[in-house]
Amino acid sequence: MLTSFAQLRLALMILSAACLATICPVHGQQLSQEGLAQQATHHFLFDDFAKDRQTTFTGNGRDRGLKELTILTETHQIGDGDEILLPEGAERIAGLFRHFAFHGENLHRIAEVRVFPFSPDKAPPRSKQVEDFYRVQMPSIPLMDSTPSRMKMRFLMKQKNETCRIDDLVFIAQKAIPPQFDTIPYRDLGSEFPRDRVEIQLDTDHELSVGGTSRLQRDRWFRMHETPGTVDATFENWAAQRGFLTGRGAFKFNPGLTRSWGGSEVLQESKTQPGAADMSFFDRYDAGVRLRKAIPLYQEKPFACCFNDWPDFMSVPLVGRGTPQVEHFDDAAELAAALVAEQIKDAGYSAHWWEVKNESSVQSEWAHHWQESKGIDGWGLLADFHNRVAEAVHQRSPETQVGGPSSAYMQLQVKDFDLYRNQARFIEETRGHIDFFSHHFYENALMLGAHERRGLGYSNYLLGRYEAILDMLRAHMHKVDNVLPILITECGSLQNGRQPSDNWLRLYAWNAYLNKSMQRPDQIDLFVPFIFLHMSWNPNSGDAAFTPKTDRDRHRTIEDFDRTTVSHYFDLWSDFDGNRLPVDFQRDWLDVVAVHDGERISLAVTNMGGRQIAIDLSDVAQRVGASAATQTRLNYHRGQVVFEPEHSVDASKIPVDVNETTVIRLLLPQPLTPAGTLVMDRNYAHATAIKSDGQSKTFRINVTDAAHVKHAKLIVGVHRSGGITEPLAVQINGTPVSIDTGDADEFSEFFAPLDAAILPSLIQQENQIDIVAQPGTTITSVQLQTLRDAD
């Protein structure tokens, strides 16, 4: 008799054979093997497993989807070490959900939950824990050759003799799961059409200076989510050989200083000052143990770190991951300053950039948010706390940069831009205190194929929203005279799993955010994707470049680990460097950064549109006498993520698929020596988030050195639910300007910049831009981007 797994495999083989012969094409495309298996899991979830269970759906129409699924409803009294066995089949659908959660009583007593068979030795991180609710991130699902064993949860209590009551177990999706199976992640998007030819032109007579230099400044961009000395030196050497540096980490006071590690002393509350730390702890604490283990290069290069999880004795109980109580803000600030000073004393260095509180824009990290009914001003307190921490750290370590708010959930348009107004207020109220701003951007699960989803509720950042948000924030910085660097200290995907589609979403997000960020060196000082060398606390994470080998118990050096698919991110970018060159092309949803190092021209190209394209560089190649063209690819093809090392290509038709970022090179017979330099400037209007009533809105922009502008572009950030269905009427200094809205009418929610080339002769020192937009449109920012000859 066949087992259920064998029956499933046989069914998939039959279905696959039929699919390859006749069916399963979507617009002429075929589902991958992974797609067929996921389709079977999706059908099992909706047609079988969820049938007689309590469900919560959100949204309407095409946006309707399953948000929560109640797995168990029986009440359990739980003590330390007790286990709950989940219904058969839960192990099959777990990977579709982002969190699991419990309702009950005394749930604050739980120390951690182990998840079998996916995470038996490491507890996945909690995201919320109060007395009656406990939510935990679903563990990464390891790759398995056979069906996983039945799922169960093991509970460990903070105190061995304590108990709690659990009334239910709920699986929670990151983005609501639609009842119709989503085929987009499992197809070669756009492959049913011929490739569109896209010509790219380079100005090889000039270098491009942005932010004061034409150098790419590789150290800003090619980072990983590691701090020095966290992993064995063999890993650090591997990454350094590929040109990558440590980027950003987090320091959790609890448990970092409050738990004994190998019998070490722990930080305790002061006996004479309740709520404050006993600072004599630092007389005996060695804060440099890990930092001294780092390879020399990583000890020399600046990196970022983030304070988090202050000790319980000074924090709001249960909510906000160690959010300091208001009356202990100064105590928490002094603790942060002491840690930095101690690291410098013991190791000779510390992080150059310190973020005050991880993702403090959300209540799960900053407990004071959304407490207005209690008279609590969460954002005001957040700015105040940042100011106090900055002052304390600066007093003891003057060279250290302090900033924040390390934002999560950058959907600034929510509640008619209320979230934006919070961020704008933070910029104002930290003026003169902090040194930088930092933010996080993530693509949700089910967000592959962004352009194909433009009319299906696409709500993430890579179709223009990223740039539009950064422009809004930058414009407000200019308005309030608080222009500071921006750090992108996390970005990537929120997708669980390590299947090809999961890996592809991570890689496409990291690469696309990187390419967009590299175009803003005048604004962004550091870019750190959420990729680790390895994750000891979550060894099977898809965000790790290495996972432990299964044939050994000891895992320390790189030889004890296997490379993962996502490790090719390091290979794609291993030697991308040089001086910037101006780029020109006529294509929406395309990003290009071009550099030269004398002997070759390198281009990073990201295709966020919905059609596969063929890049034509033949004119440039002929003009510079290129001896050859090469390409390095990291792409999704026929159901697999494929890395293609550098290989020769035809310069007139270089393939770039949908969502792909590729590196293209023209090899030169003699060094390129541009004669001049063009300087890019971004000039912003101070007005932001202006709601249109159908009448003309006026924006004013000053342009320094207007007489020397050689090229100009007007960029208007716009947001509108339902898309932009009527043209914008725009004038600059009384002269009409035509802005092509492209496919903005096809979006269910459009939030992106629109632009138009402007005759340099129209640019004045003081410029008036008048814009009429259809009602319901918000003009998020307006700028004039100019190019002028260097002085």
GULO-921425 format. One record per residue (C-alpha): residue number from 1; x, y, z. Coordinates in steps of 0.25 Angstrom, whole numbers, always signed. Example, Ala and Ser with C-alpha at 12.3 -4.5 7.8 and 13.67 -1.06 7.14 Angstrom:
1:+49:-18:+31;
2:+55:-4:+29;
***
This chain:
1:+0:+0:+0;
2:+6:+14:-4;
3:+9:+24:+7;
4:+2:+37:+7;
5:+15:+43:+2;
6:+17:+33:-9;
7:+3:+35:-13;
8:+6:+50:-14;
9:+19:+48:-22;
10:+12:+39:-32;
11:+0:+49:-34;
12:+10:+60:-36;
13:+18:+52:-46;
14:+5:+49:-54;
15:+1:+63:-53;
16:+15:+68:-57;
17:+15:+59:-69;
18:+1:+64:-74;
19:+5:+78:-71;
20:+18:+77:-80;
21:+9:+71:-91;
22:-3:+80:-91;
23:-8:+87:-79;
24:-3:+96:-67;
25:+2:+107:-77;
26:-2:+121:-72;
27:-2:+131:-83;
28:+7:+120:-91;
29:+16:+117:-79;
30:+17:+105:-71;
31:+18:+103:-56;
32:+31:+98:-50;
33:+32:+85:-42;
34:+32:+93:-29;
35:+19:+100:-34;
36:+12:+87:-36;
37:+16:+83:-22;
38:+11:+96:-16;
39:-2:+96:-24;
40:-4:+82:-18;
41:-1:+88:-4;
42:-10:+100:-7;
43:-22:+91:-11;
44:-20:+82:+2;
45:-20:+95:+10;
46:-33:+100:+5;
47:-40:+88:+0;
48:-37:+79:+12;
49:-29:+84:+24;
50:-37:+97:+26;
51:-50:+92:+23;
52:-56:+90:+37;
53:-47:+99:+44;
54:-48:+113:+48;
55:-43:+123:+38;
56:-41:+138:+37;
57:-41:+144:+23;
58:-38:+159:+20;
59:-40:+168:+8;
60:-51:+167:-2;
61:-51:+163:-17;
62:-38:+160:-23;
63:-31:+164:-10;
64:-39:+154:-1;
65:-30:+144:+5;
66:-28:+135:+17;
67:-21:+142:+28;
68:-22:+133:+40;
69:-25:+118:+42;
70:-28:+112:+55;
71:-21:+99:+56;
72:-25:+95:+71;
73:-36:+99:+80;
74:-34:+90:+92;
75:-30:+96:+105;
76:-17:+91:+110;
77:-10:+94:+124;
78:+5:+95:+120;
79:+17:+93:+129;
80:+32:+93:+126;
81:+35:+83:+115;
82:+21:+79:+112;
83:+17:+77:+97;
84:+5:+79:+88;
85:+3:+70:+76;
86:-3:+77:+64;
87:-13:+71:+55;
88:-7:+62:+43;
89:-5:+71:+31;
90:-1:+84:+39;
91:+14:+80:+35;
92:+10:+81:+20;
93:+4:+95:+21;
94:+13:+102:+31;
95:+22:+108:+21;
96:+10:+116:+15;
97:+9:+124:+28;
98:+18:+134:+35;
99:+15:+133:+49;
100:+8:+124:+59;
101:+1:+129:+72;
102:-6:+125:+84;
103:-17:+131:+92;
104:-18:+127:+107;
105:-14:+131:+121;
106:-1:+134:+127;
107:+6:+133:+114;
108:+17:+143:+118;
109:+23:+132:+126;
110:+27:+124:+114;
111:+42:+125:+111;
112:+42:+119:+97;
113:+35:+109:+88;
114:+42:+98:+80;
115:+36:+94:+67;
116:+37:+79:+63;
117:+42:+75:+53;
118:+46:+88:+47;
119:+53:+95:+59;
120:+55:+85:+70;
121:+68:+91:+76;
122:+66:+106:+73;
123:+54:+114:+77;
124:+49:+123:+66;
125:+48:+138:+71;
126:+35:+143:+77;
127:+29:+155:+71;
128:+19:+158:+82;
129:+17:+153:+96;
130:+7:+158:+107;
131:-1:+151:+117;
132:-12:+146:+108;
133:-5:+145:+94;
134:+8:+139:+89;
135:+12:+140:+75;
136:+25:+134:+69;
137:+31:+134:+55;
138:+29:+121:+48;
139:+43:+114:+47;
140:+50:+113:+33;
141:+46:+100:+27;
142:+58:+91:+24;
143:+59:+84:+10;
144:+55:+70:+12;
145:+55:+58:+3;
146:+43:+51:+10;
147:+30:+56:+16;
148:+33:+63:+29;
149:+28:+56:+42;
150:+16:+61:+49;
151:+17:+75:+55;
152:+18:+77:+70;
153:+21:+89:+80;
154:+30:+88:+92;
155:+29:+98:+103;
156:+40:+103:+112;
157:+36:+112:+123;
158:+44:+124:+129;
159:+42:+118:+143;
160:+42:+102:+143;
161:+31:+102:+153;
162:+22:+111:+146;
163:+10:+108:+137;
164:+1:+115:+127;
165:-12:+112:+120;
166:-13:+111:+104;
167:-27:+112:+98;
168:-24:+111:+84;
169:-13:+110:+73;
170:-14:+119:+61;
171:-5:+120:+48;
172:-4:+134:+43;
173:+0:+138:+29;
174:+8:+150:+25;
175:+0:+154:+14;
176:-14:+148:+13;
177:-13:+135:+4;
178:-23:+136:-8;
179:-33:+124:-10;
180:-28:+123:-24;
181:-14:+117:-25;
182:-4:+128:-29;
183:+4:+123:-41;
184:+13:+135:-43;
185:+25:+131:-34;
186:+26:+118:-42;
187:+27:+123:-56;
188:+37:+129:-65;
189:+30:+142:-66;
190:+29:+149:-80;
191:+35:+136:-87;
192:+23:+135:-96;
193:+27:+148:-103;
194:+39:+152:-112;
195:+49:+160:-104;
196:+48:+175:-105;
197:+60:+182:-110;
198:+65:+193:-101;
199:+77:+202:-105;
200:+86:+207:-94;
201:+95:+219:-97;
202:+107:+223:-88;
203:+114:+237:-88;
204:+128:+232:-88;
205:+133:+246:-90;
206:+129:+249:-75;
207:+129:+243:-62;
208:+117:+245:-53;
209:+119:+251:-39;
210:+108:+249:-29;
211:+109:+253:-15;
212:+123:+259:-17;
213:+130:+248:-24;
214:+130:+240:-37;
215:+135:+227:-29;
216:+125:+216:-27;
217:+130:+215:-13;
218:+128:+200:-12;
219:+129:+200:+3;
220:+115:+206:+4;
221:+108:+196:-4;
222:+114:+182:-2;
223:+111:+178:+12;
224:+104:+167:+19;
225:+96:+166:+32;
226:+108:+162:+41;
227:+116:+169:+51;
228:+131:+166:+53;
229:+135:+154:+60;
230:+121:+148:+60;
231:+125:+136:+51;
232:+138:+128:+50;
233:+149:+135:+42;
234:+148:+125:+31;
235:+135:+131:+27;
236:+140:+145:+28;
237:+151:+142:+19;
238:+142:+136:+9;
239:+133:+148:+9;
240:+145:+158:+9;
241:+151:+151:-3;
242:+138:+154:-11;
243:+139:+169:-7;
244:+128:+169:+4;
245:+129:+175:+18;
246:+121:+173:+31;
247:+109:+183:+31;
248:+100:+183:+42;
249:+96:+175:+55;
250:+88:+176:+67;
251:+92:+176:+82;
252:+81:+171:+91;
253:+84:+176:+106;
254:+74:+164:+110;
255:+80:+154:+109;
256:+93:+159:+104;
257:+97:+164:+118;
258:+86:+158:+127;
259:+88:+144:+124;
260:+101:+136:+129;
261:+109:+130:+117;
262:+118:+119:+122;
263:+117:+124:+137;
264:+120:+139:+134;
265:+115:+150:+143;
266:+102:+157:+139;
267:+97:+171:+138;
268:+88:+174:+150;
269:+79:+185:+155;
270:+85:+195:+164;
271:+82:+193:+179;
272:+82:+208:+181;
273:+75:+213:+169;
274:+63:+204:+165;
275:+61:+203:+150;
276:+76:+206:+147;
277:+87:+197:+144;
278:+98:+194:+153;
279:+109:+200:+145;
280:+120:+194:+153;
281:+118:+182:+144;
282:+126:+189:+134;
283:+138:+189:+143;
284:+139:+174:+141;
285:+132:+171:+127;
286:+140:+169:+115;
287:+132:+175:+104;
288:+143:+172:+93;
289:+143:+157:+92;
290:+136:+156:+79;
291:+141:+168:+73;
292:+156:+164:+75;
293:+153:+151:+67;
294:+150:+158:+55;
295:+160:+158:+43;
296:+168:+171:+42;
297:+160:+176:+30;
298:+147:+176:+38;
299:+153:+182:+50;
300:+157:+194:+41;
301:+145:+196:+33;
302:+133:+204:+39;
303:+120:+196:+42;
304:+106:+198:+48;
305:+100:+192:+60;
306:+86:+194:+67;
307:+83:+194:+82;
308:+71:+186:+86;
309:+64:+179:+97;
310:+67:+187:+110;
311:+67:+179:+123;
312:+54:+176:+129;
313:+57:+184:+142;
314:+56:+197:+134;
315:+46:+193:+123;
316:+31:+193:+120;
317:+26:+179:+124;
318:+24:+169:+113;
319:+21:+179:+101;
320:+31:+185:+92;
321:+44:+176:+93;
322:+51:+183:+105;
323:+45:+197:+102;
324:+51:+206:+114;
325:+40:+212:+123;
326:+39:+227:+122;
327:+45:+230:+135;
328:+57:+221:+132;
329:+61:+227:+118;
330:+73:+234:+124;
331:+77:+220:+131;
332:+75:+213:+118;
333:+83:+224:+110;
334:+95:+223:+120;
335:+95:+207:+119;
336:+96:+209:+104;
337:+107:+219:+105;
338:+115:+210:+115;
339:+114:+198:+105;
340:+120:+206:+94;
341:+131:+212:+102;
342:+134:+198:+108;
343:+135:+192:+94;
344:+145:+203:+90;
345:+153:+201:+102;
346:+154:+186:+101;
347:+154:+184:+86;
348:+160:+197:+81;
349:+147:+199:+73;
350:+132:+199:+73;
351:+121:+201:+62;
352:+123:+214:+55;
353:+107:+215:+54;
354:+98:+211:+66;
355:+83:+211:+64;
356:+76:+214:+76;
357:+65:+204:+76;
358:+62:+193:+65;
359:+49:+196:+57;
360:+44:+206:+67;
361:+33:+211:+57;
362:+24:+199:+61;
363:+18:+196:+75;
364:+24:+181:+76;
365:+37:+188:+77;
366:+33:+202:+84;
367:+23:+200:+94;
368:+19:+214:+95;
369:+13:+215:+81;
370:-2:+215:+79;
371:-5:+219:+94;
372:-12:+232:+91;
373:-24:+228:+99;
374:-15:+228:+111;
375:-9:+241:+108;
376:+4:+235:+103;
377:+11:+241:+91;
378:+18:+230:+85;
379:+26:+237:+74;
380:+29:+249:+83;
381:+35:+239:+93;
382:+43:+232:+82;
383:+49:+245:+78;
384:+52:+249:+92;
385:+59:+235:+95;
386:+67:+236:+82;
387:+72:+250:+86;
388:+76:+245:+100;
389:+83:+233:+95;
390:+91:+241:+85;
391:+95:+251:+96;
392:+100:+240:+105;
393:+108:+233:+95;
394:+114:+245:+89;
395:+119:+250:+102;
396:+126:+237:+105;
397:+130:+233:+90;
398:+129:+246:+82;
399:+133:+240:+68;
400:+121:+230:+69;
401:+109:+233:+60;
402:+95:+231:+66;
403:+82:+230:+59;
404:+69:+223:+56;
405:+58:+220:+56;
406:+62:+207:+49;
407:+48:+207:+43;
408:+39:+195:+39;
409:+27:+196:+31;
410:+30:+207:+22;
411:+16:+208:+16;
412:+16:+223:+18;
413:+3:+225:+11;
414:-5:+218:+21;
415:-17:+226:+27;
416:-15:+237:+17;
417:+0:+238:+20;
418:-2:+238:+35;
419:+11:+229:+36;
420:+18:+239:+27;
421:+15:+250:+37;
422:+20:+242:+48;
423:+33:+240:+41;
424:+34:+255:+37;
425:+31:+259:+52;
426:+43:+250:+56;
427:+52:+257:+46;
428:+48:+270:+52;
429:+49:+267:+67;
430:+63:+260:+66;
431:+69:+272:+59;
432:+83:+275:+65;
433:+83:+262:+73;
434:+85:+250:+64;
435:+94:+247:+52;
436:+86:+239:+42;
437:+73:+233:+39;
438:+71:+218:+36;
439:+60:+210:+30;
440:+56:+195:+26;
441:+49:+191:+13;
442:+44:+177:+11;
443:+36:+170:+0;
444:+24:+162:+5;
445:+22:+147:+2;
446:+14:+145:-11;
447:+21:+158:-17;
448:+29:+151:-28;
449:+25:+157:-42;
450:+23:+171:-37;
451:+19:+177:-50;
452:+9:+166:-53;
453:+3:+169:-40;
454:+1:+184:-42;
455:-14:+182:-44;
456:-15:+171:-33;
457:-12:+179:-21;
458:+3:+180:-22;
459:+7:+188:-9;
460:+22:+187:-8;
461:+33:+196:-11;
462:+41:+192:-24;
463:+31:+198:-34;
464:+35:+212:-30;
465:+30:+213:-16;
466:+44:+212:-10;
467:+49:+224:-18;
468:+36:+232:-16;
469:+37:+230:+0;
470:+52:+233:+0;
471:+49:+246:-8;
472:+38:+250:+2;
473:+47:+248:+14;
474:+59:+256:+7;
475:+50:+267:+3;
476:+45:+269:+17;
477:+59:+268:+23;
478:+62:+280:+14;
479:+50:+287:+18;
480:+54:+287:+33;
481:+69:+288:+31;
482:+72:+274:+36;
483:+79:+268:+24;
484:+85:+255:+29;
485:+90:+242:+23;
486:+81:+230:+21;
487:+85:+216:+25;
488:+77:+204:+19;
489:+80:+195:+30;
490:+71:+183:+26;
491:+64:+179:+13;
492:+60:+167:+6;
493:+48:+158:+6;
494:+38:+152:+17;
495:+37:+139:+10;
496:+39:+126:+18;
497:+46:+114:+12;
498:+58:+110:+3;
499:+50:+105:-9;
500:+55:+112:-22;
501:+43:+122:-22;
502:+47:+126:-8;
503:+62:+128:-11;
504:+58:+135:-24;
505:+50:+145:-16;
506:+61:+148:-7;
507:+71:+150:-18;
508:+63:+158:-27;
509:+59:+167:-15;
510:+74:+169:-10;
511:+79:+172:-24;
512:+68:+181:-28;
513:+69:+189:-15;
514:+84:+190:-17;
515:+83:+195:-31;
516:+73:+206:-27;
517:+81:+210:-15;
518:+94:+211:-22;
519:+88:+222:-30;
520:+87:+231:-17;
521:+101:+232:-11;
522:+97:+247:-8;
523:+86:+241:+1;
524:+90:+227:+6;
525:+103:+224:+14;
526:+101:+210:+16;
527:+93:+198:+10;
528:+91:+185:+17;
529:+83:+174:+11;
530:+77:+163:+21;
531:+87:+152:+17;
532:+96:+145:+27;
533:+108:+136:+25;
534:+102:+126:+35;
535:+91:+127:+46;
536:+94:+119:+58;
537:+80:+122:+64;
538:+73:+118:+51;
539:+83:+109:+43;
540:+73:+106:+32;
541:+69:+120:+29;
542:+68:+124:+14;
543:+75:+137:+18;
544:+88:+129:+21;
545:+99:+127:+11;
546:+103:+114:+18;
547:+96:+103:+25;
548:+102:+93:+34;
549:+106:+80:+28;
550:+97:+68:+32;
551:+109:+58:+33;
552:+115:+64:+46;
553:+111:+69:+59;
554:+121:+80:+61;
555:+119:+93:+52;
556:+130:+103:+54;
557:+138:+106:+42;
558:+134:+108:+27;
559:+138:+94:+24;
560:+126:+89:+33;
561:+116:+96:+25;
562:+110:+95:+11;
563:+108:+107:+2;
564:+93:+111:-1;
565:+87:+116:-14;
566:+87:+130:-8;
567:+102:+130:-6;
568:+103:+134:-21;
569:+99:+148:-17;
570:+113:+150:-13;
571:+118:+144:-26;
572:+110:+153:-35;
573:+115:+166:-29;
574:+129:+161:-25;
575:+137:+172:-33;
576:+127:+182:-38;
577:+134:+195:-36;
578:+140:+208:-43;
579:+136:+222:-46;
580:+122:+225:-50;
581:+118:+228:-64;
582:+105:+236:-68;
583:+94:+226:-74;
584:+82:+229:-83;
585:+71:+219:-88;
586:+56:+220:-91;
587:+50:+209:-83;
588:+40:+209:-71;
589:+44:+200:-59;
590:+58:+199:-62;
591:+70:+202:-53;
592:+84:+204:-58;
593:+97:+207:-51;
594:+110:+208:-60;
595:+124:+210:-56;
596:+138:+208:-62;
597:+151:+204:-56;
598:+160:+208:-68;
599:+160:+194:-75;
600:+146:+191:-75;
601:+132:+197:-74;
602:+122:+190:-64;
603:+107:+192:-64;
604:+97:+187:-53;
605:+84:+185:-60;
606:+71:+182:-52;
607:+58:+179:-60;
608:+46:+181:-52;
609:+36:+182:-64;
610:+28:+170:-69;
611:+35:+167:-81;
612:+48:+160:-84;
613:+58:+169:-91;
614:+70:+169:-99;
615:+80:+180:-96;
616:+87:+187:-108;
617:+100:+193:-105;
618:+106:+191:-119;
619:+107:+206:-121;
620:+115:+208:-108;
621:+123:+196:-111;
622:+127:+201:-125;
623:+130:+215:-120;
624:+139:+211:-110;
625:+145:+199:-118;
626:+141:+189:-108;
627:+148:+176:-111;
628:+138:+167:-104;
629:+125:+167:-96;
630:+122:+158:-84;
631:+111:+156:-75;
632:+109:+150:-61;
633:+95:+145:-58;
634:+87:+141:-45;
635:+74:+137:-50;
636:+61:+129:-49;
637:+59:+119:-61;
638:+50:+107:-62;
639:+48:+106:-48;
640:+62:+107:-42;
641:+71:+119:-38;
642:+83:+118:-48;
643:+96:+125:-46;
644:+104:+127:-59;
645:+118:+132:-57;
646:+124:+142:-66;
647:+123:+138:-80;
648:+123:+144:-94;
649:+111:+150:-100;
650:+106:+158:-113;
651:+107:+173:-109;
652:+95:+176:-118;
653:+85:+166:-110;
654:+89:+163:-96;
655:+77:+156:-89;
656:+71:+161:-76;
657:+59:+154:-71;
658:+47:+159:-62;
659:+52:+163:-48;
660:+66:+159:-52;
661:+78:+168:-48;
662:+90:+165:-57;
663:+105:+170:-58;
664:+109:+173:-72;
665:+123:+177:-76;
666:+130:+183:-88;
667:+145:+180:-89;
668:+153:+191:-94;
669:+166:+190:-103;
670:+172:+203:-96;
671:+168:+210:-83;
672:+156:+219:-83;
673:+160:+234:-80;
674:+147:+242:-79;
675:+151:+257:-81;
676:+141:+263:-72;
677:+131:+261:-60;
678:+116:+264:-60;
679:+111:+267:-46;
680:+97:+262:-42;
681:+88:+270:-32;
682:+75:+267:-27;
683:+67:+280:-23;
684:+54:+278:-15;
685:+42:+286:-13;
686:+39:+287:+2;
687:+24:+283:+1;
688:+21:+268:+2;
689:+9:+260:+3;
690:-1:+270:-4;
691:-15:+265:-7;
692:-21:+269:-20;
693:-35:+274:-21;
694:-34:+276:-36;
695:-28:+290:-35;
696:-14:+295:-38;
697:-4:+293:-27;
698:+9:+301:-27;
699:+23:+296:-23;
700:+35:+305:-22;
701:+49:+299:-25;
702:+63:+307:-24;
703:+74:+302:-33;
704:+88:+307:-30;
705:+97:+310:-42;
706:+84:+309:-51;
707:+92:+316:-63;
708:+101:+304:-64;
709:+91:+293:-65;
710:+93:+284:-77;
711:+82:+274:-74;
712:+70:+274:-66;
713:+58:+265:-61;
714:+45:+268:-54;
715:+42:+257:-44;
716:+28:+257:-38;
717:+24:+246:-27;
718:+10:+243:-28;
719:+0:+233:-20;
720:-14:+229:-24;
721:-23:+218:-21;
722:-28:+212:-34;
723:-16:+217:-42;
724:-14:+230:-50;
725:-25:+230:-60;
726:-24:+245:-64;
727:-12:+252:-69;
728:-4:+262:-60;
729:-5:+276:-65;
730:+9:+282:-62;
731:+16:+295:-64;
732:+30:+300:-60;
733:+32:+315:-60;
734:+19:+316:-68;
735:+24:+307:-79;
736:+15:+294:-81;
737:+22:+281:-79;
738:+17:+267:-83;
739:+19:+256:-73;
740:+17:+242:-79;
741:+9:+234:-68;
742:+12:+221:-75;
743:+4:+209:-69;
744:+1:+217:-56;
745:-14:+215:-60;
746:-12:+200:-59;
747:-9:+200:-44;
748:-19:+197:-33;
749:-11:+206:-25;
750:+0:+215:-31;
751:+11:+221:-23;
752:+24:+224:-31;
753:+31:+236:-37;
754:+27:+241:-51;
755:+37:+249:-59;
756:+40:+257:-71;
757:+52:+263:-78;
758:+53:+278:-77;
759:+60:+288:-86;
760:+72:+294:-78;
761:+68:+307:-83;
762:+55:+306:-75;
763:+63:+305:-62;
764:+64:+317:-53;
765:+70:+320:-40;
766:+56:+321:-34;
767:+46:+312:-41;
768:+31:+310:-40;
769:+24:+297:-43;
770:+9:+297:-45;
771:+2:+283:-45;
772:-12:+279:-47;
773:-15:+265:-43;
774:-28:+258:-43;
775:-36:+257:-30;
776:-31:+246:-20;
777:-16:+248:-24;
778:-6:+252:-14;
779:+6:+259:-19;
780:+17:+253:-10;
781:+29:+261:-15;
782:+34:+269:-26;
783:+49:+271:-30;
784:+57:+276:-41;
785:+69:+267:-44;
786:+80:+274:-52;
787:+94:+271:-58;
788:+104:+282:-59;
789:+119:+282:-62;
790:+128:+281:-50;
791:+135:+294:-46;
***
